[in-house]
Amino acid sequence: MIKPIFTEKSLKLAKEGKYSFWIEKGRTKGAIKAEIGKLFGVHVLVIRTITAKGETGRNMRGAKYLKAGARKAIVTLKEKEKIDLFEESKSK
């Protein structure tokens, strides 16, 4: 499972050829590279992964709960290649 991240920061990075995705925790960099290459038809050069820790919180009744952690991959593509999914559309 690979989900693209659409934030101001990720769209700014997309203009530089670096695309951000939420990924499953158990994925290896090789598996991520193969799947993104197959899904979007691009050549992946570099993959950087970031693991975010889970957070604890309290609900309105005071009970504690744990929000699961997540893993993010920032993918750099071969020069002059892009993923059209991240292109910003101009609104009139």
BAMAR-403235 format. One record per residue (C-alpha): residue number from 0; residue in one letter; x, y, z. Coordinates in Angstrom, 2 decimals, always signed. Example, Ala and Ser with C-alpha at 12.3 -4.5 7.8 and 13.67 -1.06 7.14 Angstrom:
BAMAR-403235
seq	type	X	Y	Z
0	a	+12.30	-4.50	+7.80 $
1	s	+13.67	-1.06	+7.14 $
This chain:
BAMAR-403235
seq	type	X	Y	Z
0	m	+0.00	+0.00	+0.00 $
1	i	+1.45	+3.32	-1.12 $
2	k	-0.46	+6.60	-0.62 $
3	p	+0.81	+9.93	-1.94 $
4	i	+1.16	+12.85	+0.48 $
5	f	-0.38	+16.14	-0.65 $
6	t	+0.82	+18.96	+1.59 $
7	e	+2.40	+22.32	+0.79 $
8	k	+5.81	+20.95	+1.65 $
9	s	+5.43	+17.77	-0.41 $
10	l	+4.17	+19.71	-3.44 $
11	k	+7.17	+22.05	-3.15 $
12	l	+9.49	+19.01	-3.06 $
13	a	+7.66	+17.53	-6.07 $
14	k	+8.80	+20.50	-8.15 $
15	e	+12.38	+19.46	-7.33 $
16	g	+11.73	+15.85	-8.40 $
17	k	+11.25	+14.43	-4.87 $
18	y	+7.90	+12.76	-4.21 $
19	s	+6.48	+11.78	-0.79 $
20	f	+4.41	+8.69	+0.00 $
21	w	+2.96	+7.03	+3.11 $
22	i	+4.02	+3.38	+3.11 $
23	e	+3.53	+0.25	+5.19 $
24	k	+5.98	-0.26	+8.04 $
25	g	+7.40	-3.59	+6.83 $
26	r	+8.38	-2.45	+3.31 $
27	t	+12.02	-2.48	+2.25 $
28	k	+13.53	+0.20	+0.06 $
29	g	+13.89	-2.30	-2.79 $
30	a	+10.21	-3.19	-2.65 $
31	i	+9.23	+0.49	-2.58 $
32	k	+11.47	+1.21	-5.57 $
33	a	+10.01	-1.67	-7.58 $
34	e	+6.39	-0.79	-6.81 $
35	i	+6.72	+2.94	-7.58 $
36	g	+8.58	+2.13	-10.80 $
37	k	+5.84	-0.29	-11.83 $
38	l	+2.90	+1.95	-10.81 $
39	f	+4.09	+5.18	-12.38 $
40	g	+6.54	+3.98	-15.06 $
41	v	+9.51	+5.96	-13.72 $
42	h	+13.12	+5.24	-12.70 $
43	v	+13.77	+5.70	-8.98 $
44	l	+17.28	+6.85	-8.01 $
45	v	+17.15	+7.45	-4.24 $
46	i	+14.70	+6.48	-1.49 $
47	r	+14.80	+8.06	+1.94 $
48	t	+12.51	+6.71	+4.65 $
49	i	+11.29	+8.34	+7.86 $
50	t	+9.57	+6.53	+10.72 $
51	a	+7.25	+8.62	+12.89 $
52	k	+6.59	+7.41	+16.42 $
53	g	+3.07	+6.78	+17.62 $
54	e	+1.44	+9.28	+19.95 $
55	t	-0.56	+8.82	+23.11 $
56	g	-3.59	+10.90	+23.92 $
57	r	-6.66	+11.06	+26.10 $
58	n	-10.25	+11.02	+24.97 $
59	m	-13.05	+13.10	+26.53 $
60	r	-13.61	+10.52	+29.27 $
61	g	-9.93	+10.57	+30.25 $
62	a	-9.05	+7.15	+28.90 $
63	k	-5.67	+6.82	+27.23 $
64	y	-5.33	+5.71	+23.62 $
65	l	-2.43	+5.12	+21.28 $
66	k	-2.29	+6.57	+17.78 $
67	a	-0.31	+4.25	+15.52 $
68	g	+2.99	+5.40	+14.06 $
69	a	+3.55	+5.82	+10.33 $
70	r	+6.34	+5.53	+7.80 $
71	k	+7.06	+7.97	+5.00 $
72	a	+9.23	+7.55	+1.91 $
73	i	+10.71	+10.43	-0.07 $
74	v	+11.55	+9.22	-3.57 $
75	t	+13.95	+10.96	-5.97 $
76	l	+13.42	+10.24	-9.67 $
77	k	+15.73	+10.23	-12.66 $
78	e	+16.19	+13.69	-14.18 $
79	k	+13.38	+14.91	-16.48 $
80	e	+10.95	+12.28	-15.13 $
81	k	+7.90	+13.22	-13.10 $
82	i	+4.75	+11.78	-11.59 $
83	d	+1.69	+13.56	-12.98 $
84	l	-0.28	+12.87	-9.80 $
85	f	+1.66	+15.64	-8.01 $
86	e	+1.19	+18.33	-10.65 $
87	e	-0.65	+21.41	-9.39 $
88	s	-3.52	+22.57	-11.54 $
89	k	-3.94	+26.27	-12.15 $
90	s	-7.35	+27.54	-11.08 $
91	k	-8.92	+30.47	-12.92 $
